[in-house]
């Protein structure tokens, strides 16, 4: 479009402060990063430079006319916005200065909208010619749409030239509902900004590809620069020496990594130069004193500098086109607020220059492939190459994990320690491992989870193709180690466990158990069932194993082979082969503890041969063996080598086997479908909630608002009438229809029939008048108003619902998890025993069905002691609709449906409460790196 006169806005630029919450660092399609933020008045010169660098064609596509420069009037119109009716976002990048020294910020993409009517705005984009193809347009659309929804804009319109195919593709492929038509040679596009299942999937797929590519670059750099400092202390110098040594010792490189070391002290440099690998032409290394002497570009940088210098060093790396930086050593957020400021400065500087950050406090990373090993870690020695991907956070835990792996002889394909997890996290590594052909099993040690909703989404997708085994610091996930910037959750402690279960994650209690499970997954096929056979060196030992197997959820078949001390080789082979007969079992546990203390190699070899021949998943606990050993290795019919993992105790073996059996069952089950409710009136619900947008604090919706909001999602809240005298109660009953229930509205008596707070099945007026008077007298002992006067007690009259099982459904918006939906049966099971199930949307139909069936009191819904079966599908539908409501409206801080009576047919919602307030959800509908 051509330049147009300024249009009067409905509010001035000063009416709304700069929305800092719209700022975000993003990963682009090529795996690099950029900074996205609202435009500022001070961006006039940068915007003019951006415009003048554009080609004539790009300018014509944006403005429908040639325009060499933006006029002062246009610059004012484009940079002075009110962040409400006129919004503009820019993507900026740090670029080298004209003299090659330092960096400054340049605009590489602009997106804006101008409100043109109620809920509607005209949108326009302009992407720098030199940065097209990096996904800037799609990222800007996501963030601009999120900002628009926040200020009440629900539809974008745009006028696009037909030849501007790239822009039309951005609109079409975003996944929103779009319409377009051609008028006078101009394509008019209309975009409905309400998220759809497809728009969410499009965002997730783009996020996956970008983040996976950024991590792939970490593990496959062509050149590395290690930066230390003259001010580095002895510890930091030792870190640099260790990393340089690891890089030099990496073996088998076809195209060796080009290594440059900056600022290393002379004595440390001499020690490295004396290493044999330095003299090898296949391992080139250059030593320089300053970054200005580095022959760029460099793919990866490793920093072992004082924390106070790190941000400046990162900015100085920008001219080298570094894609990622590993920050080793202490002195950051773990030390307190000052350290947190330094950590954030490092991350901001890196992201502005297109770099991902590993750390601070990282132990480094390595990748092992058949043809090449890349090692930029602090590990003194690497475990063998294999098919397991490992992630952990702090350096001390990395030492523990790698030592455990090495003792077991477990092969690792790639490893990364994220330290304080300021940027790169376990989520990024899972994105990478999903597509990594060298990795079959994933293990994560998580000291904190910064974005559980995103973790759940990624882990569920990864778990469908590769098993994910996780250890957390503490059972609840409430522990936040120093240095980890994580929101403090108030979600119930079981929430994390339920989220793992729904995602198919295998949760281990500790590092030892995590490796127990991983070595089984990496070296045996997945079980096809739960039936277990046992071969042991004594009957009492077999009984112990059987007890442990039953506790782990396995099914004892009774197929037991006993190999006594002194058995002949034929007897050993016969006993072992018997438990591996076709159809005898799904899994096998082999246990051998010789009384005389001598290991029976014949037993080990017979088990290994049978396991390899049949492909039946097997675990072993044999005195003196632990991990992956040659004695338990045998060739399969196809020539591949199969190893039966060995465990310290039979209990360890059976626990690992039980965990893998459960994962296999999850993998084979019907995972259901996404919860979609076409009849939901999302816009109508939004209008009800937005009526309270100006409230200073959270506010409870009025009864009619609650009924209307629930109605928007197809949830029928039965009407009730509050009364203050018996005549009002009778009139209400006549209006609602007999029979009725009479309930006290006092908080302490809600749903408390045992205290006389509820009378049910009142059939006529006479009975109602009697019950009313009796409740007034009886409740005087429980209500202050009854004891001391001061007003009439209030009651509520409601039509009787069909008899059934009383339940409670709740949703709470948590600052870490987002919406947490819970379900239980009303009464003591929920109130005293906490018998609740939890789900973190988005959920599937299978997840919701599992929520209903996983509580301990669930049999009451399914014909317990001859009672009629309740309508499980009705309560599942209700929970699903609550999930959808909570997912779509982060302003709904809490919702309670209590009671919900589930009858033989249908579920009746008798009472509901909803509280709304300002939204503060972590994982929204726009891609963004951690704050």
Residue, then its C-alpha position, 0 to 999 in steps of 0.5 A: x500500500x502507498x503512504x497514507x495520512x495518519x489516522x486518529x487512533x482511539x488512544x494516544x501512544x502514552x496511554x499504554x506503557x511499552x509492553x515488555x512482555x511482548x519481547x522474546x528471543x526466538x529460534x529461526x528456521x536455520x537454527x540461529x536466534x534473533x530478538x523480537x520486540x515491539x518497535x520503539x520511537x528510537x528505531x527511526x534511523x534503523x527502520x530507514x536503513x532497513x528500508x533503503x537496503x530493500x530491493x525495489x521489488x520488495x519495496x513495491x510488494x510492501x507499499x505497492x509503489x516505488x519508494x526510495x526512502x521513508x518520509x519523516x511523516x512515514x517514519x513517525x507513523x511507523x515508529x510511534x504506536x500505542x501498542x493497542x490500536x496500532x502495534x508493530x513488532x520488529x526482529x533485530x540482530x546484532x551485526x558488526x560495526x562499520x569498522x569491524x569492531x563491536x556490534x550494533x542492532x539492525x532491523x531484519x523484519x517488521x510486522x504491524x497491524x492497525x485496527x480498522x474496526x471492532x475486533x479487526x485490524x489490517x496487517x502488513x509484513x516486510x522481511x529483509x531481502x538478505x534474511x528471507x527464507x529463515x522463517x521470520x515471517x511465520x514467527x512474526x505472524x505468531x507473535x503479532x497474532x498473540x499481541x492482537x488477541x491480547x488487545x481484543x483483535x480477532x481478525x487480520x485483513x491484508x491486501x497482497x499483490x498476487x505475485x507476492x507468493x511468499x507472503x500469501x504462503x505465510x498466511x496460508x500455511x499458518x494453520x488459521x482459518x483464512x479466506x481470500x478473494x481477488x478484487x481489482x488485481x489485489x488479493x484480499x486475505x482475511x485471517x481468523x486469529x482464534x487458534x485451531x488444532x492445525x495452527x497449534x500443530x503448525x507452530x509445534x512442527x516449526x518449533x521442532x524443526x528449528x530447535x532440532x537444527x540448532x542442536x544438530x549444529x552444536x554436535x557437528x561444528x566444523x570449527x571451534x574457538x575456545x576463549x579464556x582470559x588473562x584474568x582467568x583464575x587457575x580453575x578457569x584455566x584448567x577448564x580451558x585446558x581440559x576442553x582443548x585436550x578433549x577436542x584434540x583427542x576426539x578420534x576418527x575425524x574425516x574432516x577434523x574440527x578446526x580449533x583456535x584457542x584464545x587468551x590461554x596463559x603461556x604455561x597452559x599453552x605449552x602443556x597443550x603444545x607438548x601433547x602428541x595430538x598437536x603434532x598430528x596434522x589431522x588435529x590442527x590448533x591455533x593459539x592467539x591472544x585476542x578474538x580479533x586475531x581469529x580467522x573466522x567464521x567459527x561454528x561453536x565457542x567455549x567460554x572459560x572466562x570470569x562471569x563478569x567478562x562473559x557478555x562482552x566476550x559473547x558480543x565480540x564473537x558476533x563477527x565470527x558468525x558463531x552459532x552457539x556458545x558453551x559457558x563453563x564455570x561458576x559465577x552466574x545465577x547460582x550466586x544470587x541476583x548479581x549473578x543472575x544479571x550477568x547470566x541474563x546479559x550473556x543470554x541476551x547478547x548471544x541471542x541478539x547475535x544468533x547464538x544458542x547458549x549451553x550453560x552457564x556452569x555446563x560440563x560440556x557436550x560430546x557426540x559419537x558416530x561410527x565415523x567421527x567423535x566430537x568432544x567439547x566436554x570436561x569428561x576425562x574419558x568418554x563412555x563407549x559409542x552407542x545408541x543412548x542420548x543423555x542430558x543432564x543439567x549441573x556439572x556435578x550430576x554430569x560427573x555422576x551420570x557419566x561415571x555410572x554409564x562408564x561402569x556399566x559399559x553402556x554406549x552413548x551417542x550424544x551427551x549434553x550438560x546444560x548447567x543452569x539451563x539459561x537457554x538450551x534445555x532438555x526440551x531442545x535435546x528431545x527435539x533433536x533426538x527425535x530425528x537423530x538416527x544414531x539415538x534409540x533411547x533417551x535419558x534425562x536427569x532434570x534438576x528443574x523443568x522450566x516449561x512443563x507444558x512444552x516438555x509434556x508436548x515434546x516428550x509425548x511425541x518423542x515417546x511414540x518413537x523412542x523411549x524417554x527415561x527421566x530422573x527428577x530432583x525430588x518426586x514433586x518437581x517443586x525443588x528449584x536449585x540455585x541458578x535455575x530461573x523457574x516459576x514457583x508452582x503451587x500445583x499438587x505434588x502429584x501433578x508432575x507424576x501424572x504429566x509424565x504418565x500421560x506423556x509416556x515418560x518412564x520415570x526413574x527414582x534415581x540415576x542408578x535406576x535410570x541406567x538400569x532401565x536404559x540398558x534394558x531398552x538399549x539392548x533388548x526388544x520391547x516386551x509384547x506382554x506382562x507374562x514372566x518366566x523365571x530361571x534361577x539357581x534355587x527354588x527359594x530364589x525363584x520365589x523371591x523373584x516371583x514376589x518382586x515381579x508381581x509387585x512390579x505389575x508382571x504376571x507370574x506364569x508359573x514357568x520356572x526353571x531351576x539350575x542347581x549347583x553342580x548341574x551338568x551342561x545338558x541340565x543347564x541348557x534344558x532348564x534354560x531352554x524350557x522357559x524360552x519355549x514358544x508361548x511360555x512367556x513374554x519376558x524372562x528373569x534369570x538369577x544365579x547366586x552360586x552357594x559356593x561363590x563360583x560363577x557358572x559361565x555355562x548358565x550365563x552362556x545358555x541364557x545369552x544364547x536363548x535370549x538372542x535366539x528367541x528375541x525374548x526380552x531378558x534381564x539377569x542378576x548374576x553374582x559378580x556381573x553388572x552392566x553389559x558384559x561379554x559373558x551375556x552376549x551372543x549372536x542373534x539369527x541375523x548375525x547381530x550381537x545381543x547382550x542381556x543386561x546384568x543387575x546387582x540384585x534381582x529386585x533391580x532387574x525386575x523393577x527395570x523390566x516392569x518399567x519397560x513393560x509399562x512403557x510398551x503397554x503405553x506405546x501399544x494402547x490407543x492414544x485417543x484423539x485430541x479434545x475438539x468441541x465444534x459447538x464451543x462458543x470461544x468468542x462468547x466465552x471470551x466476551x464474558x471474561x473480558x468484561x472483568x479485564x479491568x478488575x484490579x484483582x481476581x474476581x468471582x463471576x456472578x452466578x449468571x455469568x458462571x452459567x453463561x460461561x459454562x454454557x459456551x462450552x456445552x456445560x449445563x449448570x442447573x439453575x438454583x434459587x437463593x431464598x431468605x424465607x420459607x415462602x420464597x423457598x416454596x415459590x422457587x420450588x413451584x417454579x423449578x418443579x418438584x421434587x427439590x433439594x434445600x441447601x444452606x449457602x453457608x461455606x462451612x455447610x456446603x454439601x454437608x448433609x451430615x451437618x444438616x446443611x442439605x435436605x433432599x427429595x422434598x416432594x411437596x410444599x408441606x414437607x418443604x416448610x417443615x424441612x425449612x424450619x428444622x434446618x433453621x433451628x438445626x443450623x443455629x448451632x453451626x452458623x454465627x448468624x444463627x447464634x448471635x442474630x444479625x440476619x436471616x440464614x440464606x438457603x438455596x432451592x434446586x430441582x432434584x437431579x437423578x440419583x448417581x455418584x457425586x463427583x468434583x471437577x476442578x481446574x486451576x491455572x498454575x504459573x508453571x504448569x498452566x491449567x491443571x484439571x483434577x477429578x475425584x468423587x466428592x466427600x471424604x475420598x477427595x477432601x481427606x484422602x486426596x483421591x484425585x487424578x490430575x491432567x495438564x491440557x492439552x489432553x486426549x480422549x484416552x487421557x481423560x478416560x484414564x483420569x476417571x479410572x485412575x482414582x482409587x474410588x473409581x469402582x463406585x462409578x462402575x457398578x461397585x457392589x451391585x450398584x448401577x453403573x454410572x455414565x462414564x462417557x458423560x463425565x469424560x465429556x464434561x472433563x474434556x470440556x473443562x479442559x478445553x475451556x481452561x486451555x483456551x482461557x488462561x484468564x480463568x484462574x480457577x473453576x470448580x464444578x461441585x457436585x457433579x452427579x453422574x447418573x446411569x445416563x448423563x452427568x448433572x452439574x449442580x453447583x459451580x464457581x469460576x474466578x478470573x484474573x490476569x493471564x500469566x501463562x508460560x507456554x502460549x501460542x507463540x514460539x519463544x526461548x526462556x526468559 
